Amino acid sequence: MQEHRIKLWDLPTRLFHWLLVLLVALAFVTGLTGGPWIDWHGLIGLAIFGLIVFRLVWGFVGSTYARFGQFVPGPRTILTYLRGRWHGMGHNPLGGLSVLVLLALMLFQSLTGLFANDDIAFSGPLKSLVSSETSGWLSSLHRQAIWIIGGFVALHVLATLFHTWVRRDNLIRPMITGYKMTREPMAHSARGGGPIAFVLALAIAAGAVWIANGGLLPPPPPPPPAGSVPDW
């Protein structure tokens, strides 16, 4: 059967993917290094939070294969895939589950970071909303989850390489170019996810980052006027 080319991944999905790869790598480096890099770690965490919110919205308003309704599998779909009878485009059922797990882990990590502190100089932008005990507990979860995230990221990379090199189904090229060659006669190019949907998702993500950065919190009290506090 003759191959034909379809549009698989839209530009926003591809930009999200590669920006997330970059930011997660930077978050690992700055978080494990600490010290003067911890403030950068916090800013990177906010950026990751914004990306995740964007992707969650894009999962409903984006193009065909980026939508959750396209790749979130049910038990029967997973069983069909394990038996080698699944045919489709985009994320396969196990790949779809992997995406959902990674999104959930990244969202959890970025949310806990908003309330965390390092007991030295860094405090998350929403730390004032919780008690010191709760902040310490969330900080501990934030530190421990990094190894879980690292394991899932490694598993995701290995699965991608396995499909690309062993099963001869290149998953990397379409995430760069947006296009895929296929012999599936019913496969069609992605539709939807136009400029209005992109602006909507971007606006919601920007609003979420503003709120996460303390945009709704009351401003701190002004410093006392000069000379009102004794030097001793």
URJOUR-V258546 format. One record per helix or strand of 2 or more residues. SS is the DSSP state (~ for helix, > for strand). FROM is the first residue (numbers start at 1). TO is the last residue. If there is no record, write none. Layout:
BEGIN
ss: [SS/SS]
from: [FROM/FROM]
to: [TO/TO]
END
This chain:
BEGIN
ss: [>/~/~/~/~/~/~/~/~/~/>/~]
from: [4/11/35/64/68/75/93/127/132/172/179/195]
to: [7/33/61/66/71/82/114/129/166/177/182/212]
END
